Amino acid sequence: MPTIQFRTDEATKHQSGEIFQQLGITMSDAINMFLRQSILHGGLPFELKIPRYNAATIAALADMEQSKGKGVRGKSVSAALAELKTEDGEE
């Protein structure tokens, strides 16, 4: 089997290696999957685009990330807002 060498930064190698380990595959397995999927798709197996998030969306995503598992559930938006006001001490 031929050998392919490539370069990447240490952080990318480490972070992707952790993901592949959790999935029970090696870096070689992941690269082979990528190459096979590229063949099947006749190109890259994912869409390339630049994410366009505005400041409000970025702030909302950061807030959501910090409050994992602490979301508010209600039967309606007004019920959820009422619950939030009650938790904040407002009535």
N, CA, C and O atoms as a GROMACS GRO file, in nm:
protein
  364
    1MET      N    1   0.085  -0.117   0.000
    1MET     CA    2   0.000   0.000   0.000
    1MET      C    3   0.090   0.124   0.000
    1MET      O    4   0.182   0.133   0.081
    2PRO      N    5   0.064   0.219  -0.089
    2PRO     CA    6   0.147   0.340  -0.094
    2PRO      C    7   0.127   0.427   0.030
    2PRO      O    8   0.024   0.420   0.098
    3THR      N    9   0.227   0.507   0.058
    3THR     CA   10   0.224   0.597   0.173
    3THR      C   11   0.199   0.739   0.126
    3THR      O   12   0.255   0.783   0.026
    4ILE      N   13   0.114   0.811   0.200
    4ILE     CA   14   0.089   0.952   0.175
    4ILE      C   15   0.134   1.028   0.300
    4ILE      O   16   0.099   0.989   0.412
    5GLN      N   17   0.210   1.134   0.282
    5GLN     CA   18   0.250   1.218   0.393
    5GLN      C   19   0.185   1.355   0.377
    5GLN      O   20   0.172   1.404   0.265
    6PHE      N   21   0.146   1.415   0.487
    6PHE     CA   22   0.092   1.551   0.482
    6PHE      C   23   0.132   1.624   0.609
    6PHE      O   24   0.169   1.562   0.709
    7ARG      N   25   0.123   1.754   0.604
    7ARG     CA   26   0.158   1.836   0.720
    7ARG      C   27   0.034   1.907   0.772
    7ARG      O   28  -0.053   1.949   0.696
    8THR      N   29   0.029   1.920   0.903
    8THR     CA   30  -0.076   1.996   0.969
    8THR      C   31  -0.019   2.052   1.099
    8THR      O   32   0.087   2.007   1.144
    9ASP      N   33  -0.087   2.146   1.158
    9ASP     CA   34  -0.036   2.202   1.284
    9ASP      C   35  -0.068   2.106   1.399
    9ASP      O   36  -0.155   2.020   1.388
   10GLU      N   37   0.004   2.123   1.508
   10GLU     CA   38  -0.007   2.033   1.623
   10GLU      C   39  -0.147   2.032   1.684
   10GLU      O   40  -0.198   1.926   1.721
   11ALA      N   41  -0.210   2.149   1.693
   11ALA     CA   42  -0.344   2.157   1.753
   11ALA      C   43  -0.445   2.078   1.670
   11ALA      O   44  -0.526   2.005   1.725
   12THR      N   45  -0.440   2.093   1.538
   12THR     CA   46  -0.533   2.020   1.450
   12THR      C   47  -0.511   1.870   1.464
   12THR      O   48  -0.607   1.793   1.472
   13LYS      N   49  -0.386   1.829   1.465
   13LYS     CA   50  -0.354   1.686   1.479
   13LYS      C   51  -0.407   1.632   1.612
   13LYS      O   52  -0.468   1.525   1.616
   14HIS      N   53  -0.384   1.706   1.719
   14HIS     CA   54  -0.427   1.662   1.852
   14HIS      C   55  -0.579   1.657   1.864
   14HIS      O   56  -0.635   1.557   1.909
   15GLN      N   57  -0.646   1.765   1.823
   15GLN     CA   58  -0.792   1.771   1.837
   15GLN      C   59  -0.861   1.666   1.750
   15GLN      O   60  -0.955   1.601   1.795
   16SER      N   61  -0.815   1.651   1.627
   16SER     CA   62  -0.879   1.551   1.540
   16SER      C   63  -0.846   1.410   1.590
   16SER      O   64  -0.930   1.321   1.581
   17GLY      N   65  -0.725   1.390   1.640
   17GLY     CA   66  -0.687   1.260   1.694
   17GLY      C   67  -0.775   1.218   1.810
   17GLY      O   68  -0.811   1.101   1.822
   18GLU      N   69  -0.812   1.313   1.897
   18GLU     CA   70  -0.901   1.283   2.009
   18GLU      C   71  -1.039   1.240   1.959
   18GLU      O   72  -1.099   1.147   2.013
   19ILE      N   73  -1.088   1.309   1.857
   19ILE     CA   74  -1.219   1.274   1.800
   19ILE      C   75  -1.214   1.134   1.740
   19ILE      O   76  -1.302   1.052   1.765
   20PHE      N   77  -1.112   1.107   1.661
   20PHE     CA   78  -1.101   0.976   1.596
   20PHE      C   79  -1.087   0.865   1.700
   20PHE      O   80  -1.141   0.756   1.681
   21GLN      N   81  -1.014   0.891   1.807
   21GLN     CA   82  -0.999   0.792   1.914
   21GLN      C   83  -1.135   0.761   1.976
   21GLN      O   84  -1.166   0.645   2.002
   22GLN      N   85  -1.216   0.863   2.000
   22GLN     CA   86  -1.349   0.841   2.057
   22GLN      C   87  -1.437   0.761   1.962
   22GLN      O   88  -1.524   0.686   2.005
   23LEU      N   89  -1.414   0.778   1.832
   23LEU     CA   90  -1.490   0.703   1.731
   23LEU      C   91  -1.436   0.563   1.709
   23LEU      O   92  -1.497   0.482   1.640
   24GLY      N   93  -1.319   0.536   1.767
   24GLY     CA   94  -1.258   0.404   1.752
   24GLY      C   95  -1.188   0.383   1.619
   24GLY      O   96  -1.175   0.270   1.572
   25ILE      N   97  -1.143   0.493   1.558
   25ILE     CA   98  -1.071   0.483   1.431
   25ILE      C   99  -0.936   0.554   1.443
   25ILE      O  100  -0.917   0.639   1.530
   26THR      N  101  -0.846   0.519   1.355
   26THR     CA  102  -0.715   0.582   1.352
   26THR      C  103  -0.717   0.702   1.258
   26THR      O  104  -0.812   0.723   1.183
   27MET      N  105  -0.610   0.780   1.265
   27MET     CA  106  -0.595   0.893   1.172
   27MET      C  107  -0.594   0.839   1.029
   27MET      O  108  -0.656   0.898   0.940
   28SER      N  109  -0.526   0.728   1.006
   28SER     CA  110  -0.523   0.666   0.873
   28SER      C  111  -0.663   0.627   0.827
   28SER      O  112  -0.700   0.650   0.712
   29ASP      N  113  -0.740   0.566   0.918
   29ASP     CA  114  -0.878   0.528   0.884
   29ASP      C  115  -0.958   0.651   0.840
   29ASP      O  116  -1.028   0.648   0.739
   30ALA      N  117  -0.946   0.761   0.918
   30ALA     CA  118  -1.021   0.883   0.888
   30ALA      C  119  -0.981   0.941   0.753
   30ALA      O  120  -1.067   0.983   0.676
   31ILE      N  121  -0.852   0.943   0.724
   31ILE     CA  122  -0.805   0.997   0.596
   31ILE      C  123  -0.853   0.908   0.481
   31ILE      O  124  -0.893   0.959   0.377
   32ASN      N  125  -0.848   0.778   0.500
   32ASN     CA  126  -0.898   0.687   0.396
   32ASN      C  127  -1.048   0.706   0.374
   32ASN      O  128  -1.095   0.700   0.260
   33MET      N  129  -1.124   0.729   0.482
   33MET     CA  130  -1.267   0.756   0.466
   33MET      C  131  -1.290   0.884   0.386
   33MET      O  132  -1.375   0.889   0.298
   34PHE      N  133  -1.211   0.986   0.418
   34PHE     CA  134  -1.221   1.112   0.345
   34PHE      C  135  -1.192   1.090   0.196
   34PHE      O  136  -1.267   1.139   0.111
   35LEU      N  137  -1.086   1.017   0.164
   35LEU     CA  138  -1.049   0.993   0.024
   35LEU      C  139  -1.156   0.913  -0.048
   35LEU      O  140  -1.190   0.944  -0.163
   36ARG      N  141  -1.210   0.810   0.017
   36ARG     CA  142  -1.314   0.729  -0.046
   36ARG      C  143  -1.443   0.809  -0.068
   36ARG      O  144  -1.508   0.796  -0.172
   37GLN      N  145  -1.479   0.892   0.030
   37GLN     CA  146  -1.598   0.976   0.015
   37GLN      C  147  -1.578   1.080  -0.097
   37GLN      O  148  -1.672   1.114  -0.169
   38SER      N  149  -1.455   1.129  -0.111
   38SER     CA  150  -1.425   1.224  -0.220
   38SER      C  151  -1.447   1.157  -0.355
   38SER      O  152  -1.500   1.219  -0.448
   39ILE      N  153  -1.406   1.032  -0.366
   39ILE     CA  154  -1.427   0.956  -0.490
   39ILE      C  155  -1.576   0.938  -0.516
   39ILE      O  156  -1.624   0.961  -0.627
   40LEU      N  157  -1.651   0.896  -0.412
   40LEU     CA  158  -1.795   0.873  -0.428
   40LEU      C  159  -1.870   1.000  -0.465
   40LEU      O  160  -1.965   0.995  -0.544
   41HIS      N  161  -1.829   1.114  -0.408
   41HIS     CA  162  -1.896   1.242  -0.435
   41HIS      C  163  -1.844   1.309  -0.562
   41HIS      O  164  -1.907   1.403  -0.612
   42GLY      N  165  -1.734   1.263  -0.615
   42GLY     CA  166  -1.675   1.328  -0.731
   42GLY      C  167  -1.620   1.466  -0.696
   42GLY      O  168  -1.617   1.555  -0.780
   43GLY      N  169  -1.578   1.483  -0.573
   43GLY     CA  170  -1.526   1.610  -0.522
   43GLY      C  171  -1.518   1.601  -0.370
   43GLY      O  172  -1.519   1.492  -0.313
   44LEU      N  173  -1.510   1.714  -0.308
   44LEU     CA  174  -1.505   1.714  -0.162
   44LEU      C  175  -1.638   1.665  -0.105
   44LEU      O  176  -1.744   1.701  -0.157
   45PRO      N  177  -1.634   1.584   0.001
   45PRO     CA  178  -1.759   1.528   0.056
   45PRO      C  179  -1.832   1.622   0.150
   45PRO      O  180  -1.911   1.578   0.233
   46PHE      N  181  -1.807   1.750   0.138
   46PHE     CA  182  -1.875   1.850   0.220
   46PHE      C  183  -1.872   1.982   0.145
   46PHE      O  184  -1.790   2.003   0.055
   47GLU      N  185  -1.962   2.070   0.184
   47GLU     CA  186  -1.972   2.200   0.119
   47GLU      C  187  -1.868   2.296   0.179
   47GLU      O  188  -1.852   2.303   0.301
   48LEU      N  189  -1.799   2.368   0.093
   48LEU     CA  190  -1.706   2.469   0.139
   48LEU      C  191  -1.774   2.605   0.133
   48LEU      O  192  -1.822   2.647   0.028
   49LYS      N  193  -1.778   2.672   0.247
   49LYS     CA  194  -1.834   2.807   0.249
   49LYS      C  195  -1.779   2.880   0.371
   49LYS      O  196  -1.731   2.818   0.466
   50ILE      N  197  -1.788   3.009   0.366
   50ILE     CA  198  -1.743   3.092   0.476
   50ILE      C  199  -1.864   3.121   0.562
   50ILE      O  200  -1.961   3.179   0.514
   51PRO      N  201  -1.862   3.081   0.692
   51PRO     CA  202  -1.975   3.111   0.778
   51PRO      C  203  -1.989   3.262   0.797
   51PRO      O  204  -1.890   3.333   0.815
   52ARG      N  205  -2.109   3.309   0.792
   52ARG     CA  206  -2.133   3.453   0.805
   52ARG      C  207  -2.225   3.479   0.924
   52ARG      O  208  -2.346   3.495   0.909
   53TYR      N  209  -2.165   3.481   1.040
   53TYR     CA  210  -2.241   3.508   1.161
   53TYR      C  211  -2.222   3.653   1.201
   53TYR      O  212  -2.111   3.706   1.196
   54ASN      N  213  -2.330   3.716   1.239
   54ASN     CA  214  -2.318   3.854   1.287
   54ASN      C  215  -2.286   3.852   1.436
   54ASN      O  216  -2.288   3.747   1.499
   55ALA      N  217  -2.258   3.967   1.493
   55ALA     CA  218  -2.218   3.978   1.633
   55ALA      C  219  -2.326   3.923   1.726
   55ALA      O  220  -2.294   3.859   1.826
   56ALA      N  221  -2.453   3.948   1.696
   56ALA     CA  222  -2.563   3.900   1.781
   56ALA      C  223  -2.569   3.748   1.781
   56ALA      O  224  -2.590   3.686   1.886
   57THR      N  225  -2.550   3.686   1.665
   57THR     CA  226  -2.552   3.540   1.657
   57THR      C  227  -2.435   3.481   1.732
   57THR      O  228  -2.451   3.382   1.804
   58ILE      N  229  -2.316   3.538   1.717
   58ILE     CA  230  -2.198   3.489   1.787
   58ILE      C  231  -2.219   3.499   1.938
   58ILE      O  232  -2.184   3.406   2.011
   59ALA      N  233  -2.276   3.610   1.985
   59ALA     CA  234  -2.303   3.628   2.128
   59ALA      C  235  -2.405   3.525   2.176
   59ALA      O  236  -2.390   3.468   2.284
   60ALA      N  237  -2.508   3.502   2.097
   60ALA     CA  238  -2.612   3.405   2.135
   60ALA      C  239  -2.554   3.264   2.141
   60ALA      O  240  -2.587   3.188   2.232
   61LEU      N  241  -2.469   3.228   2.045
   61LEU     CA  242  -2.406   3.096   2.046
   61LEU      C  243  -2.316   3.080   2.168
   61LEU      O  244  -2.315   2.973   2.229
   62ALA      N  245  -2.240   3.184   2.203
   62ALA     CA  246  -2.153   3.178   2.320
   62ALA      C  247  -2.236   3.163   2.446
   62ALA      O  248  -2.201   3.085   2.535
   63ASP      N  249  -2.346   3.237   2.455
   63ASP     CA  250  -2.434   3.228   2.572
   63ASP      C  251  -2.494   3.089   2.583
   63ASP      O  252  -2.502   3.033   2.692
   64MET      N  253  -2.536   3.034   2.471
   64MET     CA  254  -2.595   2.900   2.469
   64MET      C  255  -2.492   2.796   2.513
   64MET      O  256  -2.524   2.704   2.588
   65GLU      N  257  -2.369   2.812   2.468
   65GLU     CA  258  -2.261   2.719   2.505
   65GLU      C  259  -2.236   2.722   2.655
   65GLU      O  260  -2.213   2.618   2.717
   66GLN      N  261  -2.239   2.841   2.715
   66GLN     CA  262  -2.214   2.856   2.858
   66GLN      C  263  -2.328   2.801   2.942
   66GLN      O  264  -2.305   2.758   3.055
   67SER      N  265  -2.450   2.802   2.891
   67SER     CA  266  -2.566   2.761   2.971
   67SER      C  267  -2.616   2.623   2.933
   67SER      O  268  -2.735   2.595   2.945
   68LYS      N  269  -2.526   2.535   2.887
   68LYS     CA  270  -2.567   2.399   2.848
   68LYS      C  271  -2.649   2.334   2.959
   68LYS      O  272  -2.610   2.335   3.075
   69GLY      N  273  -2.763   2.278   2.921
   69GLY     CA  274  -2.847   2.207   3.015
   69GLY      C  275  -2.930   2.296   3.106
   69GLY      O  276  -3.005   2.245   3.190
   70LYS      N  277  -2.918   2.426   3.092
   70LYS     CA  278  -2.992   2.517   3.180
   70LYS      C  279  -3.098   2.595   3.102
   70LYS      O  280  -3.139   2.703   3.144
   71GLY      N  281  -3.141   2.540   2.992
   71GLY     CA  282  -3.240   2.609   2.909
   71GLY      C  283  -3.375   2.617   2.978
   71GLY      O  284  -3.401   2.548   3.076
   72VAL      N  285  -3.458   2.700   2.925
   72VAL     CA  286  -3.593   2.718   2.978
   72VAL      C  287  -3.691   2.654   2.880
   72VAL      O  288  -3.684   2.677   2.760
   73ARG      N  289  -3.781   2.573   2.934
   73ARG     CA  290  -3.882   2.511   2.850
   73ARG      C  291  -4.019   2.561   2.892
   73ARG      O  292  -4.049   2.571   3.011
   74GLY      N  293  -4.100   2.591   2.796
   74GLY     CA  294  -4.236   2.637   2.825
   74GLY      C  295  -4.327   2.593   2.714
   74GLY      O  296  -4.283   2.549   2.608
   75LYS      N  297  -4.456   2.606   2.739
   75LYS     CA  298  -4.553   2.568   2.637
   75LYS      C  299  -4.560   2.671   2.526
   75LYS      O  300  -4.606   2.643   2.416
   76SER      N  301  -4.513   2.792   2.558
   76SER     CA  302  -4.514   2.898   2.459
   76SER      C  303  -4.399   2.993   2.490
   76SER      O  304  -4.337   2.984   2.595
   77VAL      N  305  -4.372   3.083   2.399
   77VAL     CA  306  -4.267   3.182   2.421
   77VAL      C  307  -4.300   3.268   2.542
   77VAL      O  308  -4.212   3.297   2.623
   78SER      N  309  -4.425   3.308   2.554
   78SER     CA  310  -4.463   3.393   2.668
   78SER      C  311  -4.448   3.317   2.799
   78SER      O  312  -4.409   3.377   2.900
   79ALA      N  313  -4.477   3.186   2.802
   79ALA     CA  314  -4.460   3.106   2.924
   79ALA      C  315  -4.312   3.095   2.958
   79ALA      O  316  -4.275   3.103   3.075
   80ALA      N  317  -4.227   3.077   2.857
   80ALA     CA  318  -4.083   3.068   2.881
   80ALA      C  319  -4.030   3.201   2.933
   80ALA      O  320  -3.948   3.203   3.026
   81LEU      N  321  -4.075   3.312   2.876
   81LEU     CA  322  -4.033   3.444   2.922
   81LEU      C  323  -4.080   3.470   3.065
   81LEU      O  324  -4.006   3.527   3.145
   82ALA      N  325  -4.202   3.428   3.096
   82ALA     CA  326  -4.253   3.444   3.232
   82ALA      C  327  -4.169   3.365   3.330
   82ALA      O  328  -4.141   3.413   3.441
   83GLU      N  329  -4.129   3.245   3.292
   83GLU     CA  330  -4.044   3.163   3.378
   83GLU      C  331  -3.908   3.228   3.399
   83GLU      O  332  -3.854   3.227   3.510
   84LEU      N  333  -3.852   3.285   3.293
   84LEU     CA  334  -3.723   3.354   3.305
   84LEU      C  335  -3.734   3.472   3.400
   84LEU      O  336  -3.646   3.493   3.483
   85LYS      N  337  -3.841   3.550   3.388
   85LYS     CA  338  -3.860   3.666   3.476
   85LYS      C  339  -3.872   3.622   3.621
   85LYS      O  340  -3.819   3.689   3.710
   86THR      N  341  -3.940   3.510   3.647
   86THR     CA  342  -3.956   3.460   3.782
   86THR      C  343  -3.822   3.417   3.840
   86THR      O  344  -3.794   3.443   3.957
   87GLU      N  345  -3.739   3.352   3.758
   87GLU     CA  346  -3.607   3.307   3.804
   87GLU      C  347  -3.517   3.425   3.836
   87GLU      O  348  -3.433   3.415   3.926
   88ASP      N  349  -3.532   3.535   3.765
   88ASP     CA  350  -3.448   3.654   3.786
   88ASP      C  351  -3.497   3.738   3.902
   88ASP      O  352  -3.437   3.841   3.933
   89GLY      N  353  -3.606   3.698   3.966
   89GLY     CA  354  -3.658   3.773   4.079
   89GLY      C  355  -3.759   3.877   4.039
   89GLY      O  356  -3.811   3.950   4.124
   90GLU      N  357  -3.788   3.886   3.911
   90GLU     CA  358  -3.890   3.982   3.862
   90GLU      C  359  -4.025   3.915   3.867
   90GLU      O  360  -4.034   3.793   3.850
   91GLU      N  361  -4.128   3.990   3.889
   91GLU     CA  362  -4.262   3.930   3.887
   91GLU      C  363  -4.360   4.015   3.813
   91GLU      O  364  -4.477   3.980   3.803
   0.00000   0.00000   0.00000
